[in-house]
């Protein structure tokens, strides 16, 4: 019996961060017992796993399991969120496995697949598929999520297979030690070859299904996206995005914020002809592109991180999915023909 957060919750909701200042009158007490008494709904097992994973610091240094807290100690802790309860059924759903060992599994998720169950999506998810996969292997492994990818975004995803790996990876994501790079096709000719987008992201007050960038920082949470141009097609641009934070719909919201929404992103206005001519042949070309990639043109192409157990650096890269490669080929041909016409 498990439960997962509803869609639109952030990756940071997959872990929790605490900062505790020990009282001046505190007597010597083992750190696990101290934290169990100070933090709500935290078990001794979760604290001990966090200690082994190096997720608990005392005055900036890793705490040993037998450490006894002292007055005025400053304790910081990162805990992976335990799943909440509801019934979840293993389902025989195919998925693209890139790598697996005793602690993690790397998935190249297809567009259209929801990562985890939530409101309106209790079946047909990647988690349902992984439960069936582990069951068929007669394994005690379990899918512990450490980050997410939107339903209609394709690409690489790390899933932990045990609580220790989840806790260790949660700390890596919290400290921004995971290198995630996305490929995106956006509307317009971005002025700079590379840049950084900063702006707090929170739910839109007008439409709770989408996220909004609050540039003055009065609402939402800080978010940073770095980008660089890969290729220009005149009316659209192919870029690489590197995430420094993991807010919901971060790339989608940030790119709309700077006036370059993702190509065919329905929720963020990219499913309209935003740049180009008024010629009927161009309109027909764009509609043909929208039919080729009937989702936002966003792919989580690569991910680099330290293994949660061995600490070995690992890097995975994935090819562009067929729909995204096909739409790029269409733009290649269109701009090539356009140049030929202009040269006549």
N, C-alpha and C positions, 0 to 999 in steps of 0.2 A: 504494500500500500504506500504509494508515493505521490508527491505532487510537485509541480514545477511552477515557477512564476508565470504570470500571464504575459503575452506578447507586449512589446514596447518597454519592458523593464530592462534595465541596463546590465552590462556585464558586471559592473561593480556590485550588483545585487546577488551575484554568485559567491561573493565572499564578504566578510565584515571586518572592519578595522576598528580597533579600540586603543585608546591611550589612557593609562591609569597612573595617577600620581599617588604614591603610597603615603598614608597619613603619618604625621609626625609621631604619634603615639603608638604606631604599629609594632607589635612584638615580632620576633623572628618567626617566620612561617614559610614552609615550602611553597614554591611559586605556584604549583598546580592547585594546592588547597586554597591558596590566597585567591587565585583567579576564579575558581569555582564559586567562592563566596561573594565575589564582586560582580561577576557577569551573569546576566540572566540567561537561562536555558542553555548553559554551556556545561557539557559533561566532562568528567575527568579524562575520558578517552580522547575527546577532541583536543583538549589542552595538551595532553601528552604527545599526540601526533604532531601538533603545531610545534612543540618543543623539539622533537626529533627532526622536523623539517627545517628548523632554523627560522621559524616565523615569529618567534617571541624574542624581543630585545629588551634588555635592562640597561638603561643609561647608554643606549646606542650599541651595546654589544650582545652577541648571542647568549641567551640564558641556558645554563645546564639544567637538566631535569631535577637535580637535587639542590638547586639554588634556593636560598632562603631570603625572602624579601626583607628589606631594611627601610626604616623611615626615610621618606623623601625620594625613594627610587622612582624613576620614570619608566614605566613598562609600556611597550607598544606590541600589539599582537594582531596578526592577520589570520582569520579562521575561514575555512571554506564553509559555505552554507550547507547544512544538511537538507536533504529533500523533505518537503512536507508531504502529507499523506493523501493519496487517493489511488484508486485501483488503476493499474497499468497493465495492459495485456501485450505479451510478446507477439510480434507479427512478422511473418516471412516476407520481408520487403528487401529487394536487392539494394546494395549500396557499393560505392567504389572505395575499396580499402587500399590505401597507399603504403601503410607500414603498421606493424604491430609487434609489441614485445610484452613482457610480463606486466608492464605498468601503464602503457599508453597505447592508443590506436589512433592513427591519422586517417581521416576521411576526406576524400575529394567530393564534396556534396554537390549534387545536381540542383540546378534551379528548380523551384517548385516544391522542394521538400522542406517541411517545417522541422526544425532541430529538436524541439522538445514539446511535450504536451502542455496545453494551456487552454484558456477559455476559447472554445470553438474549435480546438484542435486536439482532441483526446486520443485520436488514433492516426496511423499513417505517418508517424514522425520517425526521425532518425533514432531516437531513444527506443521506440518500440522495436525498430529493426535490430538494434544492437542487443536488446534483451533476448530476442529470438536467437540471434547469432551466438551469444554466449551460452544460451540454454542448449543449443544443438551440439556445442562443443563439450557439454557436460562440465562447464566451467563455473567457478564461483565468482568470476569477474562480474563487474557491474559498471554501467556507464555513468561516470561522474563528470558533469559538465564544468568547464572552466572558462569558456567564452562561447559566443554565439555568432551565427551568420543569418541574415534575414532570409525569409522563405524564398524570395525570388532573386537572391544573390547566390552565385555558384562559388565553389572554391574550397580551400583547405581549412580543416577544423581539427583541433586537438581534443581528444576525449580521454580522461583518466579512467583507469580500470580499477583503482582502489582508492581508499580515502587518503592515504599518505601522498600518493601522486597528485591527487586533487589539491590537497593542502599546499604542497610545495609549488605547484603551478599557479595556484591562486596568488601566492606571494610574488611570483615572477610577473604576473599580469599587474598586480598592484604597484610594483616598483617600475613598471614600464620596461622590463627586461626582455620582452618578447618582440621580435622584429616582424611586423605584419605589413605586407605590401599588396595593394590592390591595383588592378587595371580597370580604368573607367573611360567610357566614351561620353563626352559632355558636349552640350550645345555651346556654340560660339568659338571664337578664336581667342583663347586666353592670351592676354597681353605679355605676361612674363614667362620665361622658360621654366622658372621654378619659383616657389613661394610657400608661405605658411598662412593658414587660415586659423584664426583664433576667435572664439566667441562662445559664451555659455550656451549650452543646449538644454532645453527643457520641453515639456509638452506644450503644444500650441493652445492658447486660450480659446481660439476659435474652432479648432478641430483636434480633439484629443487623440485621434488616430495618428497624427503626425507630430514631428518634433520641430521646434522653432529656435532660431538663434537669437539670443538676447545680447546684443553687442555691448551694452553698457554694464552687463554683469549683475543686473538687479535680480535676475531669476536664473534658474537652471544651474548646471554644473560646468566648470571649465572644460573646454575641449580644444584639442590642437590637432590639426591635420596638415602634413607637409605634402606638397605635390611637385611633380616636374613633368614637362611636356615630353611625350614620346614621338608623336607625329601630328602634324596639322593638316586638316582636310578643308580648311577655309570656313565652312559653316559649322563644323564640329571639330573637336580636338581629342586625341587619345592621350591620356595622362596616366602616370603612376602616382598612387597615393600611399603615404606611409602614416600609419596611425600612431600618435603618441598617447592618446587616451582612447577609451572604449565606450563611448556613449552610444545610446540607441540611435540608429540611422545617422550616425555622425557624418559620414562622407556625403550622404544624400542631402542632409540639411545644410552642411557647410558649403557645398557646391552651389546649391540654390541661393544661399546667402550672398555669394559673390557674383551671382548672375549667370552661372553656368551649370544649370541642373543636368542630371544624368539623362542621357538619351533614352527616351521612352519610359521615364520614371513617372508613372501615373500619379502617385501620391504627391510628388513634388513638382508637378507642372511640366515634366519633360516629355509628355506624350502629345504635345502640340508642336507645330512648326514654328520654332522660335527664331531661327535664322535662315536666310536664304532668299530666293526670288519668289515672285508671284506666278511664275510660269506653271501651267498645268502639268507639264512633264516633270517638273521638279516636285510638285505636290504628289504626283503618282509615285515618283521614286522614293519619297519619304514614307509614304504609306506602305510601300513594298518593303522598306527597311523595318518598319514597325511590325509587319507581319513575320519577318524573318526572326526578329528577336522580340518576342511579346512580353518583355519584362524590362526592368532597368538594366542598362549595359554596365554591369559591375561584377568583377570576378576577383575573389581572394586568391591571388596567384602564388604567393610564397609566404613561408613562415619559418622563423629561426628562433631557437630557444635552447636553454640548457636542460638536459634530461633530468627529470625530478629525482631520480635515484642515483644514476651514474655521474651526473653533472657534465657529461660529454655534450659538446655543442652539436645540435642537430639542425639541419636545414632541408626544407622540402620545397619543391617548385612544381607547378602544375601548368599544363598547356591551356590555352584559351578553349572554352567549350565551343562546340560546333556553331551554335547560333551567333555567338559573338565574333568568331572568326569569319563567318559568312557575311555579317553586316559590315565588317571592316573591309572585306574584299569588294563589296558593293561600292563603298566610299572610295576605295582605291581606283576602281574603274571609272566612277563618276568624275572624280577630280582629274583623272588622266584625260578623259574625253573633253572635259571643260577646258583644260589647258590647250588641247589641240584646236578646239574651236576658236579660242582667243588668239591663237598664233596665226590663224588664217588671215 
